[in-house]
């Protein structure tokens, strides 16, 4: 399975605006949380999961989300190709990250917030959690 972007839409009338994601099937979602970065110097990387899926939706500001697919979860290569996504709050998109990927996130604007949906409970996730140094696969400040 590969990462993919679920396109949302907007509808506006005299009652306000509605942002929708009709193609986002949430039957596998067990929980969600919000990550807030007060400035653009913070990097949350790398956290990976062999099985757990994640979905990212930016609710304020914008984020750069980088994905890599480790070739070995205990001692991955230092030279993995990455996939880069930019999500913005004014452009309704959900990034789906299947299992078998590590991710890193960095805000591109002050006070950005990203909502993360997960297919695992906290306990399940902690048993499928892999952490790597934030500078391993990507230069976050180029």
Phi and psi in degrees as GROMACS dihedral restraints (atoms count N, CA, C in turn):
[ dihedral_restraints ]
;  ai    aj    ak    al  type     phi  dphi    fc
    3     4     5     6     1  -113.1    20    10
    4     5     6     7     1   154.7    20    10
    6     7     8     9     1   -60.3    20    10
    7     8     9    10     1   147.0    20    10
    9    10    11    12     1  -147.9    20    10
   10    11    12    13     1   160.6    20    10
   12    13    14    15     1  -106.5    20    10
   13    14    15    16     1   129.1    20    10
   15    16    17    18     1   -98.4    20    10
   16    17    18    19     1   115.0    20    10
   18    19    20    21     1   -79.8    20    10
   19    20    21    22     1   131.0    20    10
   21    22    23    24     1   -97.4    20    10
   22    23    24    25     1  -169.8    20    10
   24    25    26    27     1  -149.6    20    10
   25    26    27    28     1   173.9    20    10
   27    28    29    30     1  -134.4    20    10
   28    29    30    31     1   147.5    20    10
   30    31    32    33     1  -136.2    20    10
   31    32    33    34     1   132.8    20    10
   33    34    35    36     1  -132.6    20    10
   34    35    36    37     1   142.1    20    10
   36    37    38    39     1  -150.5    20    10
   37    38    39    40     1  -164.2    20    10
   39    40    41    42     1   -66.6    20    10
   40    41    42    43     1   -11.0    20    10
   42    43    44    45     1   -91.7    20    10
   43    44    45    46     1    -9.5    20    10
   45    46    47    48     1   127.1    20    10
   46    47    48    49     1  -161.0    20    10
   48    49    50    51     1  -117.0    20    10
   49    50    51    52     1   141.4    20    10
   51    52    53    54     1  -119.2    20    10
   52    53    54    55     1   124.6    20    10
   54    55    56    57     1  -107.0    20    10
   55    56    57    58     1   129.4    20    10
   57    58    59    60     1  -133.1    20    10
   58    59    60    61     1   156.6    20    10
   60    61    62    63     1  -134.9    20    10
   61    62    63    64     1    72.2    20    10
   63    64    65    66     1   -66.5    20    10
   64    65    66    67     1   -22.5    20    10
   66    67    68    69     1   -91.4    20    10
   67    68    69    70     1    -1.1    20    10
   69    70    71    72     1   -86.9    20    10
   70    71    72    73     1   100.8    20    10
   72    73    74    75     1   -83.0    20    10
   73    74    75    76     1   111.5    20    10
   75    76    77    78     1   -96.9    20    10
   76    77    78    79     1    16.1    20    10
   78    79    80    81     1   -63.6    20    10
   79    80    81    82     1   -23.7    20    10
   81    82    83    84     1   -92.5    20    10
   82    83    84    85     1    -5.8    20    10
   84    85    86    87     1   -76.1    20    10
   85    86    87    88     1   129.9    20    10
   87    88    89    90     1  -111.2    20    10
   88    89    90    91     1   -20.8    20    10
   90    91    92    93     1  -162.9    20    10
   91    92    93    94     1   167.3    20    10
   93    94    95    96     1  -146.8    20    10
   94    95    96    97     1   159.1    20    10
   96    97    98    99     1  -149.9    20    10
   97    98    99   100     1   166.6    20    10
   99   100   101   102     1  -120.7    20    10
  100   101   102   103     1   132.2    20    10
  102   103   104   105     1  -105.4    20    10
  103   104   105   106     1   128.9    20    10
  105   106   107   108     1  -120.3    20    10
  106   107   108   109     1   129.1    20    10
  108   109   110   111     1  -112.5    20    10
  109   110   111   112     1   114.4    20    10
  111   112   113   114     1   -69.4    20    10
  112   113   114   115     1   -22.3    20    10
  114   115   116   117     1  -145.5    20    10
  115   116   117   118     1  -178.6    20    10
  117   118   119   120     1   -95.2    20    10
  118   119   120   121     1     8.9    20    10
  120   121   122   123     1   -91.1    20    10
  121   122   123   124     1   -10.4    20    10
  123   124   125   126     1   -86.4    20    10
  124   125   126   127     1   132.8    20    10
  126   127   128   129     1  -125.1    20    10
  127   128   129   130     1   127.2    20    10
  129   130   131   132     1  -106.7    20    10
  130   131   132   133     1    99.6    20    10
  132   133   134   135     1  -160.5    20    10
  133   134   135   136     1   159.0    20    10
  135   136   137   138     1   -96.3    20    10
  136   137   138   139     1   136.2    20    10
  138   139   140   141     1  -127.8    20    10
  139   140   141   142     1   133.2    20    10
  141   142   143   144     1  -134.5    20    10
  142   143   144   145     1   163.0    20    10
  144   145   146   147     1  -144.2    20    10
  145   146   147   148     1   132.5    20    10
  147   148   149   150     1   -71.5    20    10
  148   149   150   151     1   -37.6    20    10
  150   151   152   153     1  -115.4    20    10
  151   152   153   154     1   -37.8    20    10
  153   154   155   156     1   -64.4    20    10
  154   155   156   157     1   138.2    20    10
  156   157   158   159     1  -101.8    20    10
  157   158   159   160     1   151.4    20    10
  159   160   161   162     1  -132.9    20    10
  160   161   162   163     1   151.8    20    10
  162   163   164   165     1  -130.9    20    10
  163   164   165   166     1   130.8    20    10
  165   166   167   168     1  -113.6    20    10
  166   167   168   169     1   131.4    20    10
  168   169   170   171     1  -136.6    20    10
  169   170   171   172     1   119.2    20    10
  171   172   173   174     1   -81.7    20    10
  172   173   174   175     1   122.9    20    10
  174   175   176   177     1  -101.9    20    10
  175   176   177   178     1   -13.8    20    10
  177   178   179   180     1  -155.4    20    10
  178   179   180   181     1   133.0    20    10
  180   181   182   183     1    76.8    20    10
  181   182   183   184     1  -141.6    20    10
  183   184   185   186     1  -153.8    20    10
  184   185   186   187     1   153.8    20    10
  186   187   188   189     1  -135.4    20    10
  187   188   189   190     1   146.5    20    10
  189   190   191   192     1   -98.4    20    10
  190   191   192   193     1   129.0    20    10
  192   193   194   195     1  -122.4    20    10
  193   194   195   196     1   123.1    20    10
  195   196   197   198     1  -112.9    20    10
  196   197   198   199     1   135.4    20    10
  198   199   200   201     1  -121.8    20    10
  199   200   201   202     1   141.2    20    10
  201   202   203   204     1  -133.1    20    10
  202   203   204   205     1   154.0    20    10
  204   205   206   207     1  -112.3    20    10
  205   206   207   208     1   100.8    20    10
  207   208   209   210     1   -57.6    20    10
  208   209   210   211     1   138.5    20    10
  210   211   212   213     1   -86.7    20    10
  211   212   213   214     1   -15.3    20    10
  213   214   215   216     1  -155.0    20    10
  214   215   216   217     1   122.1    20    10
  216   217   218   219     1   -75.9    20    10
  217   218   219   220     1   -20.9    20    10
  219   220   221   222     1   -89.2    20    10
  220   221   222   223     1   -35.9    20    10
  222   223   224   225     1  -146.8    20    10
  223   224   225   226     1    72.8    20    10
  225   226   227   228     1   -71.6    20    10
  226   227   228   229     1   154.9    20    10
  228   229   230   231     1   -59.5    20    10
  229   230   231   232     1   150.6    20    10
  231   232   233   234     1   -80.5    20    10
  232   233   234   235     1   -11.0    20    10
  234   235   236   237     1  -120.4    20    10
  235   236   237   238     1    69.5    20    10
  237   238   239   240     1  -102.5    20    10
  238   239   240   241     1   145.4    20    10
  240   241   242   243     1   -75.7    20    10
  241   242   243   244     1   148.4    20    10
  243   244   245   246     1  -117.8    20    10
  244   245   246   247     1   158.6    20    10
  246   247   248   249     1  -116.4    20    10
  247   248   249   250     1   132.7    20    10
  249   250   251   252     1  -115.8    20    10
  250   251   252   253     1   134.1    20    10
  252   253   254   255     1  -131.0    20    10
  253   254   255   256     1   142.2    20    10
  255   256   257   258     1  -119.1    20    10
  256   257   258   259     1   123.3    20    10
  258   259   260   261     1  -115.9    20    10
  259   260   261   262     1   136.5    20    10
  261   262   263   264     1  -127.1    20    10
  262   263   264   265     1   145.8    20    10
  264   265   266   267     1   -64.6    20    10
  265   266   267   268     1   -26.9    20    10
  267   268   269   270     1   -85.5    20    10
  268   269   270   271     1     1.2    20    10
  270   271   272   273     1  -127.7    20    10
  271   272   273   274     1    98.6    20    10
  273   274   275   276     1   -69.1    20    10
  274   275   276   277     1    99.7    20    10
  276   277   278   279     1  -138.4    20    10
  277   278   279   280     1   145.2    20    10
  279   280   281   282     1  -117.0    20    10
  280   281   282   283     1   127.0    20    10
  282   283   284   285     1   -93.1    20    10
  283   284   285   286     1   120.0    20    10
  285   286   287   288     1   -95.6    20    10
  286   287   288   289     1   125.5    20    10
  288   289   290   291     1  -116.6    20    10
  289   290   291   292     1   108.5    20    10
  291   292   293   294     1   -71.1    20    10
  292   293   294   295     1   173.5    20    10
  294   295   296   297     1   -61.0    20    10
  295   296   297   298     1   165.9    20    10
  297   298   299   300     1    79.0    20    10
  298   299   300   301     1    24.8    20    10
  300   301   302   303     1  -132.5    20    10
  301   302   303   304     1   151.9    20    10
  303   304   305   306     1  -109.2    20    10
  304   305   306   307     1   145.7    20    10
  306   307   308   309     1  -128.7    20    10
  307   308   309   310     1   157.6    20    10
  309   310   311   312     1  -139.3    20    10
  310   311   312   313     1   144.6    20    10
  312   313   314   315     1  -131.5    20    10
  313   314   315   316     1   146.2    20    10
  315   316   317   318     1  -147.3    20    10
  316   317   318   319     1   129.7    20    10
  318   319   320   321     1   -69.8    20    10
  319   320   321   322     1   142.8    20    10
  321   322   323   324     1  -102.8    20    10
  322   323   324   325     1    -8.1    20    10
  324   325   326   327     1  -138.0    20    10
  325   326   327   328     1   153.8    20    10
  327   328   329   330     1   -60.3    20    10
  328   329   330   331     1   145.7    20    10
  330   331   332   333     1    56.7    20    10
  331   332   333   334     1    37.7    20    10
  333   334   335   336     1   -80.8    20    10
  334   335   336   337     1   149.4    20    10
  336   337   338   339     1  -134.9    20    10
  337   338   339   340     1   134.3    20    10
  339   340   341   342     1  -125.0    20    10
  340   341   342   343     1   132.1    20    10
  342   343   344   345     1   -92.7    20    10
  343   344   345   346     1   131.2    20    10
  345   346   347   348     1  -119.0    20    10
  346   347   348   349     1   124.8    20    10
  348   349   350   351     1  -100.6    20    10
  349   350   351   352     1   143.1    20    10
  351   352   353   354     1  -129.7    20    10
  352   353   354   355     1   145.6    20    10
  354   355   356   357     1   -87.7    20    10
  355   356   357   358     1    -2.1    20    10
  357   358   359   360     1  -120.5    20    10
  358   359   360   361     1   152.6    20    10
  360   361   362   363     1   -70.3    20    10
  361   362   363   364     1   170.7    20    10
  363   364   365   366     1   -60.0    20    10
  364   365   366   367     1   -44.6    20    10
  366   367   368   369     1   -63.8    20    10
  367   368   369   370     1   -45.8    20    10
  369   370   371   372     1   -60.7    20    10
  370   371   372   373     1   -41.8    20    10
  372   373   374   375     1   -64.0    20    10
  373   374   375   376     1   -40.6    20    10
  375   376   377   378     1   -64.7    20    10
  376   377   378   379     1   -24.0    20    10
  378   379   380   381     1   -87.0    20    10
  379   380   381   382     1    -2.6    20    10
  381   382   383   384     1  -131.4    20    10
  382   383   384   385     1    34.9    20    10
  384   385   386   387     1  -111.7    20    10
  385   386   387   388     1   126.8    20    10
  387   388   389   390     1  -127.9    20    10
  388   389   390   391     1   131.2    20    10
  390   391   392   393     1  -118.3    20    10
  391   392   393   394     1   142.3    20    10
  393   394   395   396     1  -137.6    20    10
  394   395   396   397     1   156.9    20    10
  396   397   398   399     1   -57.3    20    10
  397   398   399   400     1   137.7    20    10
  399   400   401   402     1   -63.9    20    10
  400   401   402   403     1   -20.8    20    10
  402   403   404   405     1   -96.0    20    10
  403   404   405   406     1     6.4    20    10
  405   406   407   408     1   -63.4    20    10
  406   407   408   409     1   -45.7    20    10
  408   409   410   411     1  -121.1    20    10
  409   410   411   412     1    -3.6    20    10
  411   412   413   414     1  -154.0    20    10
  412   413   414   415     1   140.1    20    10
  414   415   416   417     1   -93.0    20    10
  415   416   417   418     1   103.1    20    10
  417   418   419   420     1   -71.2    20    10
  418   419   420   421     1   -16.0    20    10
  420   421   422   423     1  -119.5    20    10
  421   422   423   424     1    27.4    20    10
